[in-house]
Amino acid sequence: MHAINLEALAATSTLQEPYPHFIGGDIFKGGAATKVLADFPTLKQTGFFPVSDLKVTGAFEDLMQDINEPAFSALVGEKLGIDLTDKPKLITLRHWSAASDGRIHTDSLSKIATVLIYLNDSWLDSGAGRLRVLRNNHDFEDYSAEISPTVGSFFGFRRGENSWHGHLPFAGERKVLQIAWLTDASKVTNKRRSAKISRWLKRLSPFGRTSTDGY
């Protein structure tokens, strides 16, 4: 492993309420965070971009290699009580958030589990942009945990009918890497196609579609 600190992931406790999830920090090995941030791809639009559609180099390319190692999927699956080692992954990257992002949702049925890794040097003291683990689909104040998207923080969860999460509106730079394990490879292709269509619509209009399927 070049950048990922598997020990930090292994040390987290898996919580079952309101749905199976884990939260932690220091996901990067010593010194790796600075290098990963330096090699973070420059993205000019809001929304998530499939990493496979981007040119990644240096430490960020090393990070992708770590995430694609079987050991990473095996450990996430162990934490969430599901075998992910043979499941296809969709890895996406966000640089900018729009005010319309962050709405409460559970993730699509095609997703089995998701890990979010945050990559921001610092964050606001307000709740804006801080991911909340929610107990329902309508109340941002009924949450069991709140994650500040500072560099090295991470959140993983098993998708379910009650895996509600989201964040209060925030517009601006908000870097996050999303790793999602999907039910089959065709769903990866479909989501990559949808991401391209969404980016095309945003170029046409500032009111183009935004995705709520992950933060």
Contacts in CASP RR format, 6 or more apart in sequence:
PFRMAT RR
TARGET T0000
AUTHOR 0000-0000-0000
METHOD contacts of the structure
MODEL  1
MHAINLEALAATSTLQEPYPHFIGGDIFKGGAATKVLADFPTLKQTGFFP
VSDLKVTGAFEDLMQDINEPAFSALVGEKLGIDLTDKPKLITLRHWSAAS
DGRIHTDSLSKIATVLIYLNDSWLDSGAGRLRVLRNNHDFEDYSAEISPT
VGSFFGFRRGENSWHGHLPFAGERKVLQIAWLTDASKVTNKRRSAKISRW
LKRLSPFGRTSTDGY
1 29 0 8 1.000
1 66 0 8 1.000
1 69 0 8 1.000
1 71 0 8 1.000
2 29 0 8 1.000
2 32 0 8 1.000
2 59 0 8 1.000
2 62 0 8 1.000
2 63 0 8 1.000
2 65 0 8 1.000
2 66 0 8 1.000
3 28 0 8 1.000
3 29 0 8 1.000
3 32 0 8 1.000
3 35 0 8 1.000
3 36 0 8 1.000
3 59 0 8 1.000
3 62 0 8 1.000
3 63 0 8 1.000
3 66 0 8 1.000
4 27 0 8 1.000
4 28 0 8 1.000
4 29 0 8 1.000
4 63 0 8 1.000
4 66 0 8 1.000
4 67 0 8 1.000
4 72 0 8 1.000
5 26 0 8 1.000
5 27 0 8 1.000
5 28 0 8 1.000
5 29 0 8 1.000
5 30 0 8 1.000
6 71 0 8 1.000
6 72 0 8 1.000
6 75 0 8 1.000
8 24 0 8 1.000
8 25 0 8 1.000
8 26 0 8 1.000
8 27 0 8 1.000
9 22 0 8 1.000
9 24 0 8 1.000
9 27 0 8 1.000
9 75 0 8 1.000
9 76 0 8 1.000
9 79 0 8 1.000
9 154 0 8 1.000
10 75 0 8 1.000
12 22 0 8 1.000
12 23 0 8 1.000
12 24 0 8 1.000
12 79 0 8 1.000
13 22 0 8 1.000
14 20 0 8 1.000
14 21 0 8 1.000
14 22 0 8 1.000
14 79 0 8 1.000
14 80 0 8 1.000
14 81 0 8 1.000
15 21 0 8 1.000
15 22 0 8 1.000
15 23 0 8 1.000
15 144 0 8 1.000
15 145 0 8 1.000
17 144 0 8 1.000
18 133 0 8 1.000
18 134 0 8 1.000
18 135 0 8 1.000
18 144 0 8 1.000
18 162 0 8 1.000
18 164 0 8 1.000
19 133 0 8 1.000
19 157 0 8 1.000
19 158 0 8 1.000
19 160 0 8 1.000
19 162 0 8 1.000
19 163 0 8 1.000
19 164 0 8 1.000
20 80 0 8 1.000
20 81 0 8 1.000
20 157 0 8 1.000
20 158 0 8 1.000
21 80 0 8 1.000
21 133 0 8 1.000
21 145 0 8 1.000
21 155 0 8 1.000
21 156 0 8 1.000
21 157 0 8 1.000
21 158 0 8 1.000
21 163 0 8 1.000
22 79 0 8 1.000
22 80 0 8 1.000
22 155 0 8 1.000
22 156 0 8 1.000
22 157 0 8 1.000
23 133 0 8 1.000
23 145 0 8 1.000
23 147 0 8 1.000
23 153 0 8 1.000
23 154 0 8 1.000
23 155 0 8 1.000
23 156 0 8 1.000
24 153 0 8 1.000
24 154 0 8 1.000
24 155 0 8 1.000
25 152 0 8 1.000
25 153 0 8 1.000
25 154 0 8 1.000
26 152 0 8 1.000
27 117 0 8 1.000
27 152 0 8 1.000
27 153 0 8 1.000
27 154 0 8 1.000
28 36 0 8 1.000
28 151 0 8 1.000
28 152 0 8 1.000
32 59 0 8 1.000
32 63 0 8 1.000
33 151 0 8 1.000
33 152 0 8 1.000
35 58 0 8 1.000
35 59 0 8 1.000
36 59 0 8 1.000
36 60 0 8 1.000
36 63 0 8 1.000
36 119 0 8 1.000
37 119 0 8 1.000
37 121 0 8 1.000
37 151 0 8 1.000
38 59 0 8 1.000
39 56 0 8 1.000
39 57 0 8 1.000
39 58 0 8 1.000
39 59 0 8 1.000
39 60 0 8 1.000
39 61 0 8 1.000
40 60 0 8 1.000
40 95 0 8 1.000
40 119 0 8 1.000
40 175 0 8 1.000
41 49 0 8 1.000
41 54 0 8 1.000
41 55 0 8 1.000
41 56 0 8 1.000
41 60 0 8 1.000
41 93 0 8 1.000
41 95 0 8 1.000
42 95 0 8 1.000
43 49 0 8 1.000
43 54 0 8 1.000
43 93 0 8 1.000
43 94 0 8 1.000
43 95 0 8 1.000
43 96 0 8 1.000
44 95 0 8 1.000
44 96 0 8 1.000
45 96 0 8 1.000
45 199 0 8 1.000
45 202 0 8 1.000
45 203 0 8 1.000
46 94 0 8 1.000
46 96 0 8 1.000
46 97 0 8 1.000
46 98 0 8 1.000
46 101 0 8 1.000
46 202 0 8 1.000
46 210 0 8 1.000
47 94 0 8 1.000
47 96 0 8 1.000
47 97 0 8 1.000
47 98 0 8 1.000
47 101 0 8 1.000
47 198 0 8 1.000
47 199 0 8 1.000
47 202 0 8 1.000
47 210 0 8 1.000
47 211 0 8 1.000
48 92 0 8 1.000
48 93 0 8 1.000
48 94 0 8 1.000
48 178 0 8 1.000
48 195 0 8 1.000
48 211 0 8 1.000
48 214 0 8 1.000
49 92 0 8 1.000
49 93 0 8 1.000
49 94 0 8 1.000
49 95 0 8 1.000
49 195 0 8 1.000
49 199 0 8 1.000
50 90 0 8 1.000
50 91 0 8 1.000
50 92 0 8 1.000
50 191 0 8 1.000
50 192 0 8 1.000
50 195 0 8 1.000
51 64 0 8 1.000
51 91 0 8 1.000
51 92 0 8 1.000
51 93 0 8 1.000
51 177 0 8 1.000
52 91 0 8 1.000
52 192 0 8 1.000
53 192 0 8 1.000
53 195 0 8 1.000
53 196 0 8 1.000
54 93 0 8 1.000
56 64 0 8 1.000
63 177 0 8 1.000
64 91 0 8 1.000
66 72 0 8 1.000
67 89 0 8 1.000
67 91 0 8 1.000
67 179 0 8 1.000
68 89 0 8 1.000
70 85 0 8 1.000
73 84 0 8 1.000
73 85 0 8 1.000
73 87 0 8 1.000
73 89 0 8 1.000
73 181 0 8 1.000
74 84 0 8 1.000
74 85 0 8 1.000
76 84 0 8 1.000
76 113 0 8 1.000
76 115 0 8 1.000
76 156 0 8 1.000
76 179 0 8 1.000
76 181 0 8 1.000
77 83 0 8 1.000
77 84 0 8 1.000
77 85 0 8 1.000
77 113 0 8 1.000
79 156 0 8 1.000
80 113 0 8 1.000
80 156 0 8 1.000
80 157 0 8 1.000
80 158 0 8 1.000
81 158 0 8 1.000
82 112 0 8 1.000
82 113 0 8 1.000
82 158 0 8 1.000
84 112 0 8 1.000
84 113 0 8 1.000
84 181 0 8 1.000
87 112 0 8 1.000
87 181 0 8 1.000
87 182 0 8 1.000
87 183 0 8 1.000
88 181 0 8 1.000
88 182 0 8 1.000
88 184 0 8 1.000
88 185 0 8 1.000
88 187 0 8 1.000
88 188 0 8 1.000
89 179 0 8 1.000
89 180 0 8 1.000
89 181 0 8 1.000
89 182 0 8 1.000
89 188 0 8 1.000
90 179 0 8 1.000
90 180 0 8 1.000
90 182 0 8 1.000
90 187 0 8 1.000
90 188 0 8 1.000
90 191 0 8 1.000
90 192 0 8 1.000
91 177 0 8 1.000
91 178 0 8 1.000
91 179 0 8 1.000
91 180 0 8 1.000
92 177 0 8 1.000
92 178 0 8 1.000
92 180 0 8 1.000
92 195 0 8 1.000
93 175 0 8 1.000
93 176 0 8 1.000
93 177 0 8 1.000
93 178 0 8 1.000
94 174 0 8 1.000
94 175 0 8 1.000
94 176 0 8 1.000
94 178 0 8 1.000
94 215 0 8 1.000
95 173 0 8 1.000
95 174 0 8 1.000
95 175 0 8 1.000
96 172 0 8 1.000
96 173 0 8 1.000
96 174 0 8 1.000
97 129 0 8 1.000
97 170 0 8 1.000
97 171 0 8 1.000
97 172 0 8 1.000
97 173 0 8 1.000
97 174 0 8 1.000
98 171 0 8 1.000
98 172 0 8 1.000
98 210 0 8 1.000
99 169 0 8 1.000
99 170 0 8 1.000
99 171 0 8 1.000
100 169 0 8 1.000
100 210 0 8 1.000
101 167 0 8 1.000
101 169 0 8 1.000
101 170 0 8 1.000
101 210 0 8 1.000
101 211 0 8 1.000
101 212 0 8 1.000
101 215 0 8 1.000
102 129 0 8 1.000
102 166 0 8 1.000
102 167 0 8 1.000
102 168 0 8 1.000
102 169 0 8 1.000
102 170 0 8 1.000
102 212 0 8 1.000
102 215 0 8 1.000
103 166 0 8 1.000
103 212 0 8 1.000
104 134 0 8 1.000
104 137 0 8 1.000
104 138 0 8 1.000
104 140 0 8 1.000
104 164 0 8 1.000
104 165 0 8 1.000
104 166 0 8 1.000
105 137 0 8 1.000
105 164 0 8 1.000
105 165 0 8 1.000
105 166 0 8 1.000
105 212 0 8 1.000
105 213 0 8 1.000
105 214 0 8 1.000
106 137 0 8 1.000
106 159 0 8 1.000
106 160 0 8 1.000
106 161 0 8 1.000
106 162 0 8 1.000
106 163 0 8 1.000
106 164 0 8 1.000
106 165 0 8 1.000
107 114 0 8 1.000
107 159 0 8 1.000
107 160 0 8 1.000
107 163 0 8 1.000
107 180 0 8 1.000
107 213 0 8 1.000
107 214 0 8 1.000
108 213 0 8 1.000
109 159 0 8 1.000
109 183 0 8 1.000
110 182 0 8 1.000
110 183 0 8 1.000
110 187 0 8 1.000
110 190 0 8 1.000
110 191 0 8 1.000
111 159 0 8 1.000
111 180 0 8 1.000
111 181 0 8 1.000
111 182 0 8 1.000
111 183 0 8 1.000
111 213 0 8 1.000
112 158 0 8 1.000
112 159 0 8 1.000
112 181 0 8 1.000
112 182 0 8 1.000
112 183 0 8 1.000
113 156 0 8 1.000
113 157 0 8 1.000
113 158 0 8 1.000
113 159 0 8 1.000
113 180 0 8 1.000
113 181 0 8 1.000
114 156 0 8 1.000
114 157 0 8 1.000
114 159 0 8 1.000
114 178 0 8 1.000
114 179 0 8 1.000
114 180 0 8 1.000
114 181 0 8 1.000
114 214 0 8 1.000
115 154 0 8 1.000
115 155 0 8 1.000
115 156 0 8 1.000
115 178 0 8 1.000
115 179 0 8 1.000
116 131 0 8 1.000
116 147 0 8 1.000
116 154 0 8 1.000
116 155 0 8 1.000
116 156 0 8 1.000
116 176 0 8 1.000
116 177 0 8 1.000
116 178 0 8 1.000
116 179 0 8 1.000
116 214 0 8 1.000
116 215 0 8 1.000
117 152 0 8 1.000
117 153 0 8 1.000
117 154 0 8 1.000
117 176 0 8 1.000
117 177 0 8 1.000
117 178 0 8 1.000
117 179 0 8 1.000
118 147 0 8 1.000
118 148 0 8 1.000
118 149 0 8 1.000
118 150 0 8 1.000
118 151 0 8 1.000
118 152 0 8 1.000
118 153 0 8 1.000
118 154 0 8 1.000
118 175 0 8 1.000
118 176 0 8 1.000
118 177 0 8 1.000
119 149 0 8 1.000
119 151 0 8 1.000
119 152 0 8 1.000
119 175 0 8 1.000
119 176 0 8 1.000
119 177 0 8 1.000
120 149 0 8 1.000
120 150 0 8 1.000
120 151 0 8 1.000
120 173 0 8 1.000
120 174 0 8 1.000
120 175 0 8 1.000
121 150 0 8 1.000
121 151 0 8 1.000
122 150 0 8 1.000
123 129 0 8 1.000
123 130 0 8 1.000
123 148 0 8 1.000
123 149 0 8 1.000
123 150 0 8 1.000
124 130 0 8 1.000
124 170 0 8 1.000
126 168 0 8 1.000
127 146 0 8 1.000
127 167 0 8 1.000
127 168 0 8 1.000
128 167 0 8 1.000
128 168 0 8 1.000
128 169 0 8 1.000
128 170 0 8 1.000
129 149 0 8 1.000
129 167 0 8 1.000
129 168 0 8 1.000
129 169 0 8 1.000
129 170 0 8 1.000
129 174 0 8 1.000
130 146 0 8 1.000
130 147 0 8 1.000
130 148 0 8 1.000
130 149 0 8 1.000
130 167 0 8 1.000
130 168 0 8 1.000
131 146 0 8 1.000
131 147 0 8 1.000
131 149 0 8 1.000
131 155 0 8 1.000
131 165 0 8 1.000
131 166 0 8 1.000
131 167 0 8 1.000
131 215 0 8 1.000
132 140 0 8 1.000
132 143 0 8 1.000
132 145 0 8 1.000
132 146 0 8 1.000
132 147 0 8 1.000
132 165 0 8 1.000
132 166 0 8 1.000
132 167 0 8 1.000
132 168 0 8 1.000
133 143 0 8 1.000
133 144 0 8 1.000
133 145 0 8 1.000
133 146 0 8 1.000
133 147 0 8 1.000
133 155 0 8 1.000
133 157 0 8 1.000
133 164 0 8 1.000
133 165 0 8 1.000
134 140 0 8 1.000
134 142 0 8 1.000
134 143 0 8 1.000
134 144 0 8 1.000
134 164 0 8 1.000
134 165 0 8 1.000
134 166 0 8 1.000
135 142 0 8 1.000
135 143 0 8 1.000
135 144 0 8 1.000
135 164 0 8 1.000
136 142 0 8 1.000
136 164 0 8 1.000
137 164 0 8 1.000
140 166 0 8 1.000
140 168 0 8 1.000
147 153 0 8 1.000
147 155 0 8 1.000
149 174 0 8 1.000
149 175 0 8 1.000
149 176 0 8 1.000
157 163 0 8 1.000
157 165 0 8 1.000
165 214 0 8 1.000
165 215 0 8 1.000
166 215 0 8 1.000
167 215 0 8 1.000
176 215 0 8 1.000
178 214 0 8 1.000
178 215 0 8 1.000
180 214 0 8 1.000
182 188 0 8 1.000
182 191 0 8 1.000
195 211 0 8 1.000
198 208 0 8 1.000
198 209 0 8 1.000
198 210 0 8 1.000
198 211 0 8 1.000
201 208 0 8 1.000
201 209 0 8 1.000
202 208 0 8 1.000
202 209 0 8 1.000
END
